[in-house]
């Protein structure tokens, strides 16, 4: 089953900022003739992969998905919000917070943020 991704406005803004920073870094790298990808480009790839895996299988082992209790569910009080890893062994590693719903077969991306 493929899950349809929905976005909370804050999550969409965060993803767009990550994507725009990566695009700018790529353009700067191309002008300078460098071949090594920047951190922004790597982060964008990692977040994009996390979102792809979430849409394919929210229980994918690489996501290390687990319940996160500090964020309220945006649709149903008392329901669970989950955390998925976009990065692992990195200071300030990025996480994608998500929940099921509001409809059957949908996952809502609540926020994308670096781990404190």
C-alpha positions as CSV (number, residue, x, y, z in Angstrom):
1,X,0.0,0.0,0.0
2,X,1.3,3.5,-0.8
3,X,0.4,6.2,1.6
4,X,-0.6,9.7,0.4
5,X,1.4,12.4,2.1
6,X,-0.3,15.5,3.4
7,X,1.5,18.5,4.8
8,X,0.9,20.8,7.7
9,X,1.8,24.4,6.6
10,X,4.8,24.5,8.9
11,X,6.2,21.3,7.5
12,X,5.8,22.5,3.9
13,X,7.7,25.7,4.7
14,X,10.5,23.7,6.4
15,X,10.8,21.3,3.5
16,X,10.7,24.2,0.9
17,X,13.5,25.9,2.8
18,X,15.6,22.8,2.8
19,X,15.0,22.2,-0.9
20,X,15.7,25.9,-1.8
21,X,19.0,25.9,0.2
22,X,20.0,22.7,-1.6
23,X,19.1,24.2,-5.0
24,X,21.1,27.3,-4.2
25,X,24.1,25.3,-3.0
26,X,24.0,23.1,-6.1
27,X,24.0,26.2,-8.4
28,X,26.9,27.8,-6.5
29,X,28.8,24.5,-6.7
30,X,28.2,24.3,-10.5
31,X,29.4,27.8,-11.0
32,X,32.5,27.2,-9.0
33,X,33.2,23.9,-10.8
34,X,33.2,21.8,-7.6
35,X,32.1,18.2,-7.7
36,X,31.6,17.4,-4.0
37,X,28.0,17.9,-2.8
38,X,27.3,20.4,-0.1
39,X,25.7,19.6,3.3
40,X,22.5,21.2,2.2
41,X,22.3,19.0,-0.9
42,X,22.9,15.9,1.3
43,X,20.3,17.0,3.8
44,X,17.7,17.5,1.0
45,X,18.4,14.0,-0.4
46,X,18.1,12.4,3.1
47,X,14.8,14.2,3.9
48,X,13.4,13.3,0.4
49,X,14.4,9.6,1.0
50,X,12.7,9.6,4.4
51,X,9.5,11.0,2.8
52,X,9.7,8.4,0.1
53,X,10.1,5.6,2.6
54,X,7.3,6.9,4.7
55,X,4.9,6.9,1.7
56,X,6.0,3.3,0.9
57,X,6.1,1.8,4.3
58,X,5.9,3.9,7.5
59,X,7.4,0.9,9.5
60,X,10.5,0.7,7.3
61,X,13.4,-0.3,9.6
62,X,15.7,2.4,8.3
63,X,13.3,5.1,9.5
64,X,13.6,4.0,13.1
65,X,10.0,5.2,13.6
66,X,8.8,5.5,17.1
67,X,6.1,7.4,19.0
68,X,6.9,11.0,20.0
69,X,4.8,12.3,22.9
70,X,5.8,16.0,23.0
71,X,3.7,17.0,19.9
72,X,-0.1,16.9,19.9
73,X,-1.9,15.1,17.1
74,X,-3.2,17.8,14.7
75,X,-6.5,16.0,14.1
76,X,-7.5,13.7,17.0
77,X,-6.6,14.5,20.6
78,X,-4.9,11.5,22.2
79,X,-3.8,9.9,18.9
80,X,-0.1,9.2,18.3
81,X,2.5,11.4,16.6
82,X,5.6,9.6,15.3
83,X,9.2,10.5,14.7
84,X,11.2,9.2,11.8
85,X,15.0,9.6,11.4
86,X,16.2,11.5,8.3
87,X,19.8,11.5,9.6
88,X,21.5,9.3,12.1
89,X,24.9,10.1,13.6
90,X,25.0,13.8,13.0
91,X,24.9,16.7,15.5
92,X,21.5,18.3,15.1
93,X,20.3,15.3,13.0
94,X,17.0,16.0,11.2
95,X,13.8,14.3,12.1
96,X,10.4,14.1,10.4
97,X,7.4,14.1,12.7
98,X,4.2,12.6,11.3
99,X,0.9,11.1,12.1
100,X,-1.7,9.0,10.4
101,X,-4.7,10.7,9.0
102,X,-6.9,12.6,8.6
103,X,-8.3,10.1,6.1
104,X,-7.6,6.4,5.6
105,X,-4.4,5.8,3.7
106,X,-3.0,9.3,4.5
107,X,0.1,10.4,6.4
108,X,0.4,14.0,7.6
109,X,3.9,15.5,7.8
110,X,3.6,17.6,11.0
111,X,7.1,19.1,11.0
112,X,10.7,18.6,9.8
113,X,13.3,19.8,12.3
114,X,16.8,19.2,13.7
115,X,16.9,17.1,16.8
116,X,17.7,19.2,19.8
